[in-house]
Amino acid sequence: MEHDRTLARPARVDATGWGWRHAGRVRPALQGIDLAIDPGERVLLLGPSGSGKSTLLHALAGVLGGDDEGESVGSLRIDGRPAPEARGRAGLVLQDPDSQVILARVGDDVAFGCENLGVPREEIWRRVADAVDAVGLDLPLDHPTSRLSGGQKQRLALAGAIAMRPGLLLLDEPTANLDPVGVAEVREAVGRVLERTGATLVVVEHRVEVWQHLVDRVIILGADGDVVADGAPDEILTARASELAAAGVWVPGVPLGVPEAAAGVPTVALPDGTALLSTRDLAIGRPRGTVLHEGLELALPRGTSTVLTGPNGAGKSTLALTLGGLLAPRAGAVIAASGFARGLPSSPVRWRSRDLLTRIGTVFQEPEHQFVAATVRDEVAVAPRALGLGPAAVTARVGEILERLRLDHLAGANPFTLSGGEARRLSVGSVLATRPEVVILDEPTFGQDRLGWVELVRLLHELVAGGTTLLSVTHDLAFTASLGERRLELGVRAPAGSRS
C-alpha cells in the first residue's frame, strides 16, 4: 500500500537556530539549536532536567502548542517541511503515559493513531495485534484502559506509536516506570521495530545504559538549552565522562557518591511495638476493583527506610496509598501506634487531611496530580500555611527546600511548565515542607538527572538519620541499593488489570 510505504520511509530532521521559550518561564527552554539527523539515525538525547529535551521532542512531533504557550525562533523541519505540517511522520511517546490514554479499551487506544492516518481497517487491526505483542502488553484488546498500571500505560503508549509505523519515532523516558523485565522488553521491542522499518529514532532517557548500545549517536543539551556535545556514544561518554557527570548527565561507570544500604531485611511485623505503622491481615485493592493482595503483615519502624519493589501491576502504589491513609483497606487494618496517632483513631484512613500533614506525607506517582498553586514557591508554601505557620517561618522553610532541591531559580514559574524531573522534585519538596514523621514516595527518582538524583537521595538519607520513617515505591536499582535498608517485594497475586 502506498500509504504504508510513505509512512515507513525514515525521516530527516533539520534544525537551524531553533529555540523555544515557554510562557511563564524566565529563560528559554531551548536556544540556538543547530543540528541535522539523517534518515535512519538512532539518537540518544541527554541533558540535565530542564534543559529542553522533552520540549524538543514535542516540537518535532508538532504538538508543542500555540502562541499562548510560548514562542519559537529559527527553523525546525522534518523532510524539509515545518514540523507542525509533518505530524503524520512522527510517533511520540510522552513522559507521562496518562496524558496519552484516549479511549476506553486497549485495542481501540492502540488503533487511534492509525485511524487518524486513514489506514485501512483490516490493516489497522493487524498492526494493533503486532504492536501490543511487541511491547509485551499481555492483555486482551478489550481490556479497560482505566484499569492499567502506570507501567502498563507506558507500554500502551509505545504500542500506539509503533502501530502508526512512523518515519520518526520519538520516545520520552519510555522505560521510566517499568520494572526491569519491562525495560528489557520495551528496549527490545523498539530495536525490532527499527530493524524492520529503518525509522529514525530520537529517545530521551536519563539512564544511558538502557539505550547506549541501540543508538549510533548521542546529542547532549546543556542547562542553558543549547547543544554542548554531539557524536558517537563511546566517544562522547568516555572522553567527556567526568565533565558530563558533573553537569547532571547519567554516565555509566561514574560513581554516584551516595551511601550504600546495609543488606535489606524483610518488612515483617515487629513484636516489640516499635513500628509507627503496621498492618494486620491487610487486603488491598481499588474501590470496586480486584483484591490485589490479602493477609499482608508488615511494619514501618521509626527512622527506617523501606523500599517497595515488584512488577508492574502488582499493587505497589495501591499498598502505598493504603498505608498513607488515602485508600481504605479492603479487609484487615492499617494501625498507627498510639504515640504516632496522638489521640486520633488508630486507622489513618479516618484522619483528616490536616491531621495527615505532619504525620504522613505521600508523593503520588504523577506529580501534576498534587499541584494546586500558580507558582513553584506557593506550591511548597501551601501545606505550611495550612498548618498556621507565620510568614517568616513559611518563607524560611520554602527557601530552604527550593535551594536544596535545585528549584530556587524556578520559584516564580508555574508548576505545570516544569520538566518531568523538576515537577517530581517539586512534589517531593511540597510534602517535606510539613516535616511529616512518615514519608511515602511513589517513584521518587522518575525523570531525575544525575545531580537531582544524588541531592534527593542524600536528603532522604538525612531525613531517615533524623528519625523520619521512609517508604519508597521504586524500580530504580541504584535507589534501592542506597536506601533499601528494609525491602518488600510484591508479586502479582491477582489477574492483571488492576491499576498499581
VOGU-3710 file (C-alpha; in Angstrom, 3 decimals, decimal comma):
1> mehdrtlarp> 0,000/0,000/0,000  1,390/3,390/-0,986  0,271/4,915/2,313  2,300/2,426/4,325  5,422/2,889/2,233  5,270/6,656/2,706  4,845/6,346/6,463  7,643/3,821/6,841  10,223/5,923/4,981  12,833/7,104/7,527
11> arvdatgwgw> 12,552/10,812/8,253  15,201/13,530/8,182  15,366/16,263/10,834  16,933/19,712/10,373  17,133/22,481/12,967  18,633/25,882/12,202  18,932/28,414/15,007  15,811/26,938/16,561  14,675/27,824/20,056  11,606/27,939/22,267
21> rhagrvrpal> 10,589/29,981/25,287  7,727/28,666/27,430  5,184/31,228/28,580  5,818/31,829/32,266  9,487/30,810/32,184  12,249/33,384/32,547  14,831/31,676/30,357  14,317/29,838/27,060  13,849/26,085/27,232  15,971/25,805/24,096
31> qgidlaidpg> 18,020/28,285/22,117  20,218/28,317/19,040  19,763/24,629/18,193  21,629/23,693/15,012  21,614/20,023/14,065  20,787/17,568/11,306  19,628/13,995/11,864  19,904/11,771/8,804  17,200/9,266/7,850  17,574/6,079/9,899
41> ervlllgpsg> 19,897/7,550/12,546  19,328/6,478/16,131  19,888/9,350/18,540  20,004/9,374/22,336  19,181/12,883/23,585  20,681/13,626/27,006  20,941/16,574/29,344  20,098/17,792/32,849  16,493/18,257/33,955  15,022/21,402/32,442
51> sgkstllhal> 17,445/21,560/29,515  14,603/21,201/26,992  14,773/17,558/25,928  11,020/16,946/26,144  10,343/20,318/24,559  12,406/19,370/21,508  10,553/16,069/21,129  7,177/17,819/21,362  8,308/20,302/18,733  9,400/17,516/16,380
61> agvlggddeg> 6,013/15,841/16,838  4,246/19,113/16,012  2,431/19,271/19,362  4,390/21,941/21,202  1,448/24,324/21,452  0,306/27,678/20,132  1,375/31,237/20,771  -0,330/31,247/24,185  2,047/28,502/25,386  5,274/30,078/24,183
71> esvgslridg> 7,203/31,383/21,210  9,698/29,827/18,823  12,524/31,177/16,705  14,508/29,698/13,859  13,580/26,680/11,760  12,700/23,088/12,695  11,884/20,790/9,756  11,096/17,150/9,047  11,808/16,071/5,482  12,057/19,731/4,532
81> rpapeargra> 8,634/20,659/5,919  7,935/22,651/9,107  7,432/20,121/11,905  3,765/21,057/12,590  2,968/20,292/8,938  4,565/16,828/9,106  2,701/15,371/12,091  1,919/12,067/10,407  5,633/11,377/10,039  6,336/11,248/13,777
91> glvlqdpdsq> 5,126/8,952/16,535  5,589/10,326/20,051  5,544/8,523/23,398  5,231/11,127/26,134  6,927/11,256/29,513  3,538/10,967/31,255  1,648/7,958/29,845  -1,618/9,106/31,469  -1,738/12,039/29,071  -1,777/9,690/26,062
101> vilarvgddv> -4,579/7,337/27,079  -7,558/8,353/24,946  -10,027/5,506/24,556  -11,630/3,085/26,983  -10,228/-0,215/25,615  -6,650/-1,256/24,936  -7,166/-2,227/21,287  -9,119/0,920/20,433  -6,474/3,110/22,048  -3,636/1,481/20,077
111> afgcenlgvp> -5,695/1,816/16,877  -6,463/5,510/17,404  -3,415/6,927/15,636  -3,787/4,596/12,667  -7,447/5,573/12,287  -6,487/9,250/12,165  -3,934/8,472/9,464  -6,558/6,733/7,329  -5,030/3,259/7,464  -7,497/0,613/6,128
121> reeiwrrvad> -9,437/-1,196/8,869  -8,065/-4,687/8,218  -4,506/-3,334/8,254  -5,150/-1,396/11,470  -6,038/-4,472/13,491  -3,087/-6,440/12,166  -0,828/-3,593/13,274  -2,563/-3,355/16,647  -2,002/-7,037/17,387  1,650/-6,822/16,296
131> avdavgldlp> 2,300/-3,690/18,361  0,689/-4,986/21,557  2,683/-8,197/21,267  5,915/-6,321/20,530  5,767/-4,257/23,740  4,779/-7,178/25,966  1,335/-5,829/26,909  -0,169/-9,223/27,660  -3,817/-8,160/27,923  -6,993/-8,718/25,859
141> ldhptsrlsg> -7,682/-5,974/23,321  -10,986/-5,209/25,054  -9,293/-4,720/28,446  -10,263/-1,352/30,069  -7,513/1,256/29,896  -8,784/2,679/33,195  -7,510/-0,451/34,932  -3,916/-0,272/33,719  -0,919/0,380/35,947  1,446/3,244/35,162
151> gqkqrlalag> 3,921/0,858/33,557  1,202/-0,808/31,505  0,114/2,622/30,245  3,662/3,276/29,070  3,617/0,077/27,042  0,196/1,033/25,669  1,503/4,426/24,529  4,505/2,803/22,848  2,262/0,287/21,107  0,125/3,131/19,740
161> aiamrpglll> 3,185/4,887/18,357  4,627/1,708/16,844  1,323/0,837/15,176  1,444/4,095/13,216  4,676/2,948/11,513  6,210/6,419/11,799  9,254/7,571/9,893  10,419/9,322/13,071  9,964/7,574/16,424  10,191/9,942/19,412
171> ldeptanldp> 10,444/8,399/22,887  10,402/10,498/26,063  11,610/8,410/29,050  9,733/5,342/27,721  11,016/2,943/30,402  10,957/5,229/33,447  8,086/3,489/35,265  8,788/-0,063/34,118  10,144/-2,970/36,116  13,499/-4,410/34,916
181> vgvaevreav> 11,799/-7,074/32,804  9,601/-4,420/31,214  12,615/-2,197/30,478  14,280/-5,015/28,554  11,061/-5,864/26,704  10,464/-2,285/25,591  14,070/-1,755/24,508  13,997/-4,991/22,510  10,617/-4,067/21,019  11,979/-0,725/19,849
191> grvlertgat> 15,030/-2,472/18,406  12,836/-4,883/16,440  10,750/-2,020/15,069  13,830/-0,093/13,989  15,331/-3,140/12,284  12,083/-3,817/10,454  11,232/-0,258/9,422  14,548/1,626/9,471  12,765/4,526/11,185  14,728/7,452/12,579
201> lvvvehrvev> 14,854/7,376/16,389  15,239/10,146/18,952  14,967/8,861/22,521  15,226/10,833/25,762  16,284/8,741/28,734  18,332/9,672/31,766  19,630/6,122/32,192  22,149/5,885/29,376  22,910/2,184/29,749  19,379/1,241/28,628
211> wqhlvdrvii> 19,870/2,625/25,102  23,637/3,013/24,762  24,103/0,005/22,503  20,985/0,601/20,396  21,858/4,138/19,272  24,620/5,359/16,994  24,715/8,990/18,115  24,465/10,974/21,349  23,366/14,621/21,467  23,691/16,408/24,805
221> lgadgdvvad> 21,861/19,604/25,729  23,294/21,910/28,359  21,499/23,597/31,241  21,022/26,680/29,037  19,203/24,711/26,348  21,976/24,569/23,748  23,895/21,649/22,220  27,072/21,012/24,217  28,152/17,652/22,758  27,300/15,605/19,676
231> gapdeiltar> 28,974/12,423/18,474  29,330/8,652/18,696  28,218/7,192/22,067  31,575/5,680/23,054  33,459/8,801/22,070  31,195/11,227/23,947  30,569/9,129/27,040  34,197/8,096/27,503  36,180/11,183/26,592  33,939/13,588/28,500
241> aselaaagvw> 32,601/11,321/31,261  33,621/13,435/34,264  32,509/16,697/32,687  29,117/15,309/31,701  28,519/13,691/35,091  29,273/16,993/36,823  26,697/18,670/34,573  23,993/16,173/35,566  24,202/13,623/32,761  23,968/9,952/33,718
251> vpgvplgvpe> 27,244/8,412/32,547  27,691/4,648/33,034  30,535/3,695/35,345  30,909/7,038/37,141  30,345/6,509/40,911  27,350/8,302/42,416  28,971/9,059/45,763  25,952/8,183/47,943  25,831/5,708/50,844  25,036/2,086/50,152
261> aaagvptval> 22,333/0,447/52,241  23,118/-2,456/54,522  21,721/-5,799/53,473  17,944/-5,438/53,197  15,765/-7,149/55,773  12,152/-8,278/55,295  9,477/-5,794/56,384  7,690/-8,228/58,674  5,652/-7,061/61,640  7,698/-6,334/64,756
271> pdgtallstr> 6,705/-7,911/68,068  8,010/-5,115/70,274  5,576/-2,453/69,092  8,240/-0,059/67,745  6,506/0,428/64,394  4,798/3,747/63,629  2,622/1,965/61,076  1,834/-1,733/60,907  -0,763/-3,925/59,222  -2,910/-6,778/60,419
281> dlaigrprgt> -4,251/-9,281/57,876  -4,388/-6,431/55,350  -6,100/-6,809/51,978  -5,603/-4,097/49,344  -7,333/-3,093/46,131  -9,010/-0,143/44,476  -12,665/0,532/45,353  -14,887/-1,873/43,376  -11,738/-3,378/41,833  -9,978/-6,692/42,266
291> vlheglelal> -8,371/-7,513/45,600  -4,683/-7,481/44,741  -3,212/-8,888/47,957  -4,548/-10,143/51,256  -3,123/-11,292/54,542  -0,322/-8,684/54,448  1,633/-8,344/57,692  4,294/-5,643/57,664  5,628/-2,777/59,718  7,411/0,558/59,294
301> prgtstvltg> 9,636/1,257/62,316  10,615/4,822/63,184  13,736/6,100/61,446  13,984/3,318/58,870  13,972/3,296/55,071  11,883/0,649/53,319  11,905/0,092/49,561  8,847/-1,494/47,952  9,508/-3,233/44,629  7,713/-5,621/42,289
311> pngagkstla> 6,479/-5,958/38,710  4,085/-3,506/37,092  0,525/-4,212/38,103  1,449/-5,892/41,401  -0,266/-3,276/43,576  2,698/-1,268/44,885  1,015/2,127/44,507  -2,209/0,738/45,940  -0,372/-0,529/49,030  1,424/2,800/49,425
321> ltlggllapr> -1,843/4,762/49,263  -3,446/2,386/51,755  -0,582/2,760/54,231  -0,729/6,519/53,739  -4,373/6,748/54,818  -5,566/7,749/51,337  -7,206/4,453/50,393  -9,353/2,256/52,626  -8,249/-1,348/53,235  -10,394/-3,958/51,514
331> agaviaasgf> -10,055/-6,060/54,665  -7,868/-6,131/57,755  -6,301/-2,949/59,081  -3,513/-0,382/58,936  -2,630/0,517/62,524  -0,899/3,691/63,709  0,986/3,438/67,004  -0,680/5,381/69,813  2,263/7,749/70,189  2,127/8,448/66,457
341> arglpsspvr> -1,651/8,881/66,251  -1,579/11,195/69,308  -5,245/10,894/70,190  -6,548/10,203/66,688  -8,181/6,911/65,607  -5,674/4,111/65,039  -6,658/3,839/61,354  -5,016/6,609/59,234  -7,782/6,482/56,620  -10,048/8,088/59,249
351> wrsrdlltri> -7,733/11,069/59,738  -8,465/14,488/58,251  -6,068/15,930/55,683  -4,784/18,445/58,244  -4,032/15,573/60,631  -2,023/13,812/57,922  0,149/16,837/57,152  2,628/16,356/59,997  2,180/12,590/60,318  2,146/11,012/56,834
361> gtvfqepehq> 3,201/12,771/53,650  2,560/10,966/50,356  4,038/11,809/46,949  1,977/10,384/44,097  3,373/8,684/41,010  2,086/11,547/38,829  3,444/14,867/40,228  0,872/17,052/38,458  -1,965/15,395/40,386  -0,789/17,216/43,520
371> fvaatvrdev> -0,217/20,749/42,186  -2,700/23,373/43,396  -0,798/26,689/43,282  0,173/29,085/40,496  3,894/29,263/41,295  6,548/26,859/42,493  7,121/28,985/45,609  3,435/28,978/46,546  3,136/25,241/45,865  5,716/24,463/48,553
381> avapralglg> 4,099/27,010/50,887  0,565/25,571/50,698  0,917/22,962/53,449  2,977/25,078/55,912  0,359/27,812/55,611  -2,382/25,239/56,248  -0,594/24,369/59,492  -0,781/28,008/60,540  2,935/28,815/60,374  3,778/32,513/60,327
391> paavtarvge> 5,001/34,274/57,150  8,639/34,333/58,244  8,657/30,619/59,092  6,945/29,745/55,813  9,410/31,837/53,800  12,417/30,272/55,526  11,143/26,721/55,122  10,187/27,208/51,465  13,512/28,827/50,624  15,459/26,002/52,246
401> ilerlrldhl> 13,569/23,325/50,313  13,757/25,095/46,953  17,501/25,614/47,291  18,135/22,043/48,415  16,143/20,561/45,528  17,646/22,939/42,925  14,338/24,682/42,262  15,129/28,140/43,656  15,693/29,603/40,176  12,157/28,459/39,267
411> aganpftlsg> 10,393/29,884/42,320  8,167/32,156/40,228  7,403/29,616/37,485  4,065/27,866/37,034  4,407/24,246/38,260  2,806/22,967/35,061  5,632/24,428/32,947  8,321/22,388/34,722  10,147/19,479/33,187  9,279/15,999/34,424
421> gearrlsvgs> 12,303/15,877/36,723  11,649/19,346/38,124  7,981/18,516/38,717  8,963/15,378/40,615  11,339/17,324/42,881  8,628/19,919/43,499  6,108/17,256/44,529  8,649/15,813/46,982  9,500/19,259/48,343  5,834/20,137/48,870
431> vlatrpevvi> 5,395/17,083/51,092  8,641/17,602/53,004  7,638/21,186/53,812  5,452/19,990/56,716  8,192/17,668/58,057  5,938/14,600/58,388  7,084/11,700/60,533  6,352/9,188/57,767  7,134/9,956/54,117  5,753/7,733/51,342
441> ldeptfgqdr> 7,247/8,256/47,875  5,963/6,654/44,676  8,748/6,523/42,047  10,657/9,453/43,592  13,546/9,404/41,095  11,458/9,344/37,916  12,877/11,810/35,357  15,818/12,891/37,539  19,151/13,895/36,128  22,263/12,752/37,969
451> lgwvelvrll> 22,605/15,879/40,132  18,937/15,885/41,114  19,059/12,175/41,912  22,137/12,481/44,122  20,788/15,501/46,002  17,427/13,847/46,577  18,977/10,590/47,803  21,303/12,455/50,169  18,374/14,465/51,513  16,372/11,288/52,139
461> helvaggttl> 19,327/9,727/53,979  19,472/12,803/56,217  15,743/12,597/56,923  15,988/8,938/57,912  19,019/9,637/60,096  16,948/12,333/61,815  14,147/9,888/62,653  11,855/10,123/59,621  10,286/6,850/58,512  10,553/6,403/54,747
471> lsvthdlaft> 8,706/4,093/52,361  9,651/4,306/48,670  7,985/2,571/45,729  10,610/2,215/43,022  12,024/0,293/40,074  15,312/2,205/40,421  18,043/-0,316/41,261  20,554/2,350/42,309  17,994/3,943/44,620  17,230/0,540/46,130
481> aslgerrlel> 20,931/-0,130/46,657  21,293/3,151/48,545  18,050/3,358/50,533  16,839/-0,243/50,669  17,727/-0,863/54,300  14,492/-2,838/54,509  12,876/-4,338/51,409  9,469/-5,611/50,479  8,710/-7,166/47,091  5,149/-7,620/45,871
491> gvrapagsrs> 4,328/-10,236/43,285  1,286/-10,244/41,030  -1,293/-12,147/43,068  -4,424/-11,448/41,064  -5,314/-11,332/37,347  -3,631/-8,446/35,549  -5,682/-5,337/35,091  -5,961/-3,647/38,442  -4,145/-0,341/38,489  -0,930/-0,407/40,546
//
